[in-house]
Amino acid sequence: MEVDILIDKNTDCLADTRIREEVETEFRMRETPIRLKDYKGWKFNWSFTEKNGYDIYIYMSYF
């Protein structure tokens, strides 16, 4: 299985419910390996993805 996604624009899609405003977000390539405890209980094996040379991007928000 392969997923190939083009991200053409970063749009604000998260809101701070305390003040009811959108927060700034950005995509970045993850620079450190994902530890097992980071995805324990998930139904996705991140170690397989990393070991097979895929880049993993994270979606960050600023509060």
Jmol script that loads the backbone (N, CA, C; Angstrom):
load data "model"
ATOM      1  N   MET A   1       0.840  -1.174   0.000  1.00  0.00           N
ATOM      2  CA  MET A   1       0.000   0.000   0.000  1.00  0.00           C
ATOM      3  C   MET A   1       0.887   1.239   0.000  1.00  0.00           C
ATOM      4  N   GLU A   2       0.486   2.237  -0.743  1.00  0.00           N
ATOM      5  CA  GLU A   2       1.258   3.472  -0.814  1.00  0.00           C
ATOM      6  C   GLU A   2       0.318   4.668  -0.747  1.00  0.00           C
ATOM      7  N   VAL A   3       0.741   5.662  -0.016  1.00  0.00           N
ATOM      8  CA  VAL A   3      -0.004   6.903   0.063  1.00  0.00           C
ATOM      9  C   VAL A   3       0.900   8.007  -0.442  1.00  0.00           C
ATOM     10  N   ASP A   4       0.441   8.724  -1.434  1.00  0.00           N
ATOM     11  CA  ASP A   4       1.228   9.809  -2.003  1.00  0.00           C
ATOM     12  C   ASP A   4       0.355  11.059  -1.961  1.00  0.00           C
ATOM     13  N   ILE A   5       0.690  11.974  -1.059  1.00  0.00           N
ATOM     14  CA  ILE A   5      -0.139  13.155  -0.858  1.00  0.00           C
ATOM     15  C   ILE A   5       0.671  14.402  -1.171  1.00  0.00           C
ATOM     16  N   LEU A   6       0.125  15.257  -1.976  1.00  0.00           N
ATOM     17  CA  LEU A   6       0.732  16.547  -2.256  1.00  0.00           C
ATOM     18  C   LEU A   6       0.064  17.582  -1.359  1.00  0.00           C
ATOM     19  N   ILE A   7       0.875  18.252  -0.570  1.00  0.00           N
ATOM     20  CA  ILE A   7       0.344  19.317   0.274  1.00  0.00           C
ATOM     21  C   ILE A   7       0.675  20.623  -0.430  1.00  0.00           C
ATOM     22  N   ASP A   8      -0.355  21.238  -0.977  1.00  0.00           N
ATOM     23  CA  ASP A   8      -0.092  22.429  -1.784  1.00  0.00           C
ATOM     24  C   ASP A   8      -0.248  23.722  -0.997  1.00  0.00           C
ATOM     25  N   LYS A   9      -0.893  23.673   0.141  1.00  0.00           N
ATOM     26  CA  LYS A   9      -1.116  24.890   0.899  1.00  0.00           C
ATOM     27  C   LYS A   9      -1.347  24.528   2.354  1.00  0.00           C
ATOM     28  N   ASN A  10      -0.763  25.270   3.232  1.00  0.00           N
ATOM     29  CA  ASN A  10      -0.981  25.069   4.658  1.00  0.00           C
ATOM     30  C   ASN A  10      -2.073  26.029   5.094  1.00  0.00           C
ATOM     31  N   THR A  11      -3.179  25.485   5.522  1.00  0.00           N
ATOM     32  CA  THR A  11      -4.287  26.335   5.942  1.00  0.00           C
ATOM     33  C   THR A  11      -4.514  26.168   7.429  1.00  0.00           C
ATOM     34  N   ASP A  12      -4.901  27.238   8.075  1.00  0.00           N
ATOM     35  CA  ASP A  12      -5.234  27.154   9.491  1.00  0.00           C
ATOM     36  C   ASP A  12      -6.505  26.330   9.639  1.00  0.00           C
ATOM     37  N   CYS A  13      -6.409  25.261  10.384  1.00  0.00           N
ATOM     38  CA  CYS A  13      -7.588  24.428  10.545  1.00  0.00           C
ATOM     39  C   CYS A  13      -7.798  24.051  12.005  1.00  0.00           C
ATOM     40  N   LEU A  14      -6.974  24.577  12.875  1.00  0.00           N
ATOM     41  CA  LEU A  14      -7.129  24.308  14.293  1.00  0.00           C
ATOM     42  C   LEU A  14      -7.562  25.583  14.995  1.00  0.00           C
ATOM     43  N   ALA A  15      -8.399  25.419  16.002  1.00  0.00           N
ATOM     44  CA  ALA A  15      -8.873  26.591  16.734  1.00  0.00           C
ATOM     45  C   ALA A  15      -8.598  26.410  18.217  1.00  0.00           C
ATOM     46  N   ASP A  16      -8.220  27.493  18.856  1.00  0.00           N
ATOM     47  CA  ASP A  16      -8.068  27.526  20.306  1.00  0.00           C
ATOM     48  C   ASP A  16      -9.466  27.792  20.862  1.00  0.00           C
ATOM     49  N   THR A  17     -10.058  26.779  21.465  1.00  0.00           N
ATOM     50  CA  THR A  17     -11.441  26.914  21.924  1.00  0.00           C
ATOM     51  C   THR A  17     -11.590  27.878  23.087  1.00  0.00           C
ATOM     52  N   ARG A  18     -10.476  28.191  23.752  1.00  0.00           N
ATOM     53  CA  ARG A  18     -10.551  29.144  24.864  1.00  0.00           C
ATOM     54  C   ARG A  18     -10.848  30.550  24.361  1.00  0.00           C
ATOM     55  N   ILE A  19     -10.270  30.899  23.225  1.00  0.00           N
ATOM     56  CA  ILE A  19     -10.455  32.259  22.699  1.00  0.00           C
ATOM     57  C   ILE A  19     -11.198  32.263  21.359  1.00  0.00           C
ATOM     58  N   ARG A  20     -11.558  31.080  20.887  1.00  0.00           N
ATOM     59  CA  ARG A  20     -12.330  30.920  19.638  1.00  0.00           C
ATOM     60  C   ARG A  20     -11.647  31.559  18.430  1.00  0.00           C
ATOM     61  N   GLU A  21     -10.340  31.345  18.338  1.00  0.00           N
ATOM     62  CA  GLU A  21      -9.596  31.850  17.188  1.00  0.00           C
ATOM     63  C   GLU A  21      -8.768  30.721  16.585  1.00  0.00           C
ATOM     64  N   GLU A  22      -8.535  30.821  15.271  1.00  0.00           N
ATOM     65  CA  GLU A  22      -7.662  29.855  14.615  1.00  0.00           C
ATOM     66  C   GLU A  22      -6.232  30.085  15.071  1.00  0.00           C
ATOM     67  N   VAL A  23      -5.465  28.987  15.126  1.00  0.00           N
ATOM     68  CA  VAL A  23      -4.058  29.095  15.513  1.00  0.00           C
ATOM     69  C   VAL A  23      -3.180  28.820  14.306  1.00  0.00           C
ATOM     70  N   GLU A  24      -1.981  29.387  14.310  1.00  0.00           N
ATOM     71  CA  GLU A  24      -1.051  29.157  13.210  1.00  0.00           C
ATOM     72  C   GLU A  24      -0.561  27.718  13.243  1.00  0.00           C
ATOM     73  N   THR A  25      -0.396  27.151  12.068  1.00  0.00           N
ATOM     74  CA  THR A  25       0.081  25.779  11.944  1.00  0.00           C
ATOM     75  C   THR A  25       1.124  25.699  10.846  1.00  0.00           C
ATOM     76  N   GLU A  26       1.925  24.636  10.887  1.00  0.00           N
ATOM     77  CA  GLU A  26       2.891  24.400   9.811  1.00  0.00           C
ATOM     78  C   GLU A  26       3.256  22.928   9.762  1.00  0.00           C
ATOM     79  N   PHE A  27       3.739  22.495   8.608  1.00  0.00           N
ATOM     80  CA  PHE A  27       4.223  21.135   8.411  1.00  0.00           C
ATOM     81  C   PHE A  27       5.740  21.152   8.495  1.00  0.00           C
ATOM     82  N   ARG A  28       6.312  20.156   9.146  1.00  0.00           N
ATOM     83  CA  ARG A  28       7.761  19.982   9.197  1.00  0.00           C
ATOM     84  C   ARG A  28       8.091  18.505   9.102  1.00  0.00           C
ATOM     85  N   MET A  29       9.240  18.223   8.481  1.00  0.00           N
ATOM     86  CA  MET A  29       9.679  16.838   8.446  1.00  0.00           C
ATOM     87  C   MET A  29      10.215  16.461   9.826  1.00  0.00           C
ATOM     88  N   ARG A  30       9.779  15.327  10.323  1.00  0.00           N
ATOM     89  CA  ARG A  30      10.237  14.864  11.628  1.00  0.00           C
ATOM     90  C   ARG A  30      11.711  14.520  11.530  1.00  0.00           C
ATOM     91  N   GLU A  31      12.505  15.015  12.475  1.00  0.00           N
ATOM     92  CA  GLU A  31      13.951  14.821  12.435  1.00  0.00           C
ATOM     93  C   GLU A  31      14.446  13.745  13.388  1.00  0.00           C
ATOM     94  N   THR A  32      13.616  13.302  14.299  1.00  0.00           N
ATOM     95  CA  THR A  32      14.012  12.258  15.248  1.00  0.00           C
ATOM     96  C   THR A  32      13.131  11.037  15.046  1.00  0.00           C
ATOM     97  N   PRO A  33      13.668   9.854  15.298  1.00  0.00           N
ATOM     98  CA  PRO A  33      12.853   8.637  15.148  1.00  0.00           C
ATOM     99  C   PRO A  33      11.664   8.645  16.116  1.00  0.00           C
ATOM    100  N   ILE A  34      10.590   8.026  15.697  1.00  0.00           N
ATOM    101  CA  ILE A  34       9.421   7.897  16.555  1.00  0.00           C
ATOM    102  C   ILE A  34       9.661   6.704  17.485  1.00  0.00           C
ATOM    103  N   ARG A  35       9.509   6.951  18.769  1.00  0.00           N
ATOM    104  CA  ARG A  35       9.711   5.876  19.754  1.00  0.00           C
ATOM    105  C   ARG A  35       8.434   5.056  19.891  1.00  0.00           C
ATOM    106  N   LEU A  36       8.582   3.786  20.234  1.00  0.00           N
ATOM    107  CA  LEU A  36       7.434   2.894  20.385  1.00  0.00           C
ATOM    108  C   LEU A  36       6.401   3.490  21.335  1.00  0.00           C
ATOM    109  N   LYS A  37       6.854   4.095  22.430  1.00  0.00           N
ATOM    110  CA  LYS A  37       5.889   4.647  23.392  1.00  0.00           C
ATOM    111  C   LYS A  37       5.096   5.815  22.808  1.00  0.00           C
ATOM    112  N   ASP A  38       5.613   6.450  21.744  1.00  0.00           N
ATOM    113  CA  ASP A  38       4.900   7.553  21.102  1.00  0.00           C
ATOM    114  C   ASP A  38       3.657   7.087  20.349  1.00  0.00           C
ATOM    115  N   TYR A  39       3.641   5.825  19.920  1.00  0.00           N
ATOM    116  CA  TYR A  39       2.488   5.343  19.153  1.00  0.00           C
ATOM    117  C   TYR A  39       1.897   4.056  19.716  1.00  0.00           C
ATOM    118  N   LYS A  40       2.181   3.786  20.968  1.00  0.00           N
ATOM    119  CA  LYS A  40       1.631   2.601  21.620  1.00  0.00           C
ATOM    120  C   LYS A  40       0.103   2.653  21.575  1.00  0.00           C
ATOM    121  N   GLY A  41      -0.506   1.560  21.167  1.00  0.00           N
ATOM    122  CA  GLY A  41      -1.957   1.492  21.069  1.00  0.00           C
ATOM    123  C   GLY A  41      -2.516   1.915  19.718  1.00  0.00           C
ATOM    124  N   TRP A  42      -1.668   2.474  18.861  1.00  0.00           N
ATOM    125  CA  TRP A  42      -2.118   2.861  17.531  1.00  0.00           C
ATOM    126  C   TRP A  42      -2.264   1.616  16.657  1.00  0.00           C
ATOM    127  N   LYS A  43      -3.001   1.718  15.594  1.00  0.00           N
ATOM    128  CA  LYS A  43      -3.138   0.620  14.643  1.00  0.00           C
ATOM    129  C   LYS A  43      -2.272   0.870  13.419  1.00  0.00           C
ATOM    130  N   PHE A  44      -1.189   1.614  13.618  1.00  0.00           N
ATOM    131  CA  PHE A  44      -0.261   1.934  12.539  1.00  0.00           C
ATOM    132  C   PHE A  44       1.148   1.733  13.070  1.00  0.00           C
ATOM    133  N   ASN A  45       1.976   1.034  12.312  1.00  0.00           N
ATOM    134  CA  ASN A  45       3.338   0.727  12.742  1.00  0.00           C
ATOM    135  C   ASN A  45       4.307   1.753  12.154  1.00  0.00           C
ATOM    136  N   TRP A  46       4.641   2.787  12.938  1.00  0.00           N
ATOM    137  CA  TRP A  46       5.535   3.833  12.467  1.00  0.00           C
ATOM    138  C   TRP A  46       6.943   3.317  12.221  1.00  0.00           C
ATOM    139  N   SER A  47       7.384   2.315  12.967  1.00  0.00           N
ATOM    140  CA  SER A  47       8.751   1.818  12.780  1.00  0.00           C
ATOM    141  C   SER A  47       8.908   1.206  11.389  1.00  0.00           C
ATOM    142  N   PHE A  48       7.888   0.549  10.874  1.00  0.00           N
ATOM    143  CA  PHE A  48       7.938  -0.002   9.522  1.00  0.00           C
ATOM    144  C   PHE A  48       8.132   1.117   8.511  1.00  0.00           C
ATOM    145  N   THR A  49       7.410   2.192   8.698  1.00  0.00           N
ATOM    146  CA  THR A  49       7.483   3.338   7.797  1.00  0.00           C
ATOM    147  C   THR A  49       8.877   3.941   7.806  1.00  0.00           C
ATOM    148  N   GLU A  50       9.424   4.166   8.979  1.00  0.00           N
ATOM    149  CA  GLU A  50      10.755   4.765   9.088  1.00  0.00           C
ATOM    150  C   GLU A  50      11.843   3.840   8.539  1.00  0.00           C
ATOM    151  N   LYS A  51      11.747   2.558   8.835  1.00  0.00           N
ATOM    152  CA  LYS A  51      12.778   1.606   8.398  1.00  0.00           C
ATOM    153  C   LYS A  51      12.799   1.427   6.888  1.00  0.00           C
ATOM    154  N   ASN A  52      11.703   1.786   6.223  1.00  0.00           N
ATOM    155  CA  ASN A  52      11.626   1.636   4.775  1.00  0.00           C
ATOM    156  C   ASN A  52      11.868   2.940   4.032  1.00  0.00           C
ATOM    157  N   GLY A  53      12.455   3.911   4.721  1.00  0.00           N
ATOM    158  CA  GLY A  53      12.927   5.121   4.065  1.00  0.00           C
ATOM    159  C   GLY A  53      11.913   6.204   3.784  1.00  0.00           C
ATOM    160  N   TYR A  54      10.740   6.098   4.363  1.00  0.00           N
ATOM    161  CA  TYR A  54       9.731   7.144   4.140  1.00  0.00           C
ATOM    162  C   TYR A  54      10.006   8.339   5.036  1.00  0.00           C
ATOM    163  N   ASP A  55       9.762   9.522   4.517  1.00  0.00           N
ATOM    164  CA  ASP A  55       9.830  10.735   5.329  1.00  0.00           C
ATOM    165  C   ASP A  55       8.514  10.875   6.080  1.00  0.00           C
ATOM    166  N   ILE A  56       8.597  11.311   7.320  1.00  0.00           N
ATOM    167  CA  ILE A  56       7.398  11.518   8.126  1.00  0.00           C
ATOM    168  C   ILE A  56       7.317  12.996   8.458  1.00  0.00           C
ATOM    169  N   TYR A  57       6.181  13.575   8.131  1.00  0.00           N
ATOM    170  CA  TYR A  57       5.951  14.994   8.401  1.00  0.00           C
ATOM    171  C   TYR A  57       5.015  15.149   9.591  1.00  0.00           C
ATOM    172  N   ILE A  58       5.257  16.169  10.374  1.00  0.00           N
ATOM    173  CA  ILE A  58       4.397  16.443  11.503  1.00  0.00           C
ATOM    174  C   ILE A  58       3.676  17.753  11.272  1.00  0.00           C
ATOM    175  N   TYR A  59       2.491  17.840  11.784  1.00  0.00           N
ATOM    176  CA  TYR A  59       1.670  19.039  11.676  1.00  0.00           C
ATOM    177  C   TYR A  59       1.719  19.721  13.024  1.00  0.00           C
ATOM    178  N   MET A  60       2.275  20.906  13.068  1.00  0.00           N
ATOM    179  CA  MET A  60       2.511  21.598  14.339  1.00  0.00           C
ATOM    180  C   MET A  60       1.576  22.796  14.473  1.00  0.00           C
ATOM    181  N   SER A  61       1.188  23.043  15.696  1.00  0.00           N
ATOM    182  CA  SER A  61       0.414  24.253  15.977  1.00  0.00           C
ATOM    183  C   SER A  61       1.102  25.024  17.066  1.00  0.00           C
ATOM    184  N   TYR A  62       0.809  26.291  17.133  1.00  0.00           N
ATOM    185  CA  TYR A  62       1.429  27.177  18.115  1.00  0.00           C
ATOM    186  C   TYR A  62       0.336  27.770  18.991  1.00  0.00           C
ATOM    187  N   PHE A  63       0.419  27.504  20.269  1.00  0.00           N
ATOM    188  CA  PHE A  63      -0.561  28.058  21.221  1.00  0.00           C
ATOM    189  C   PHE A  63       0.118  29.078  22.097  1.00  0.00           C
TER     190      PHE A  63
END
end "model"
wireframe off; spacefill off
backbone 0.3
color backbone group
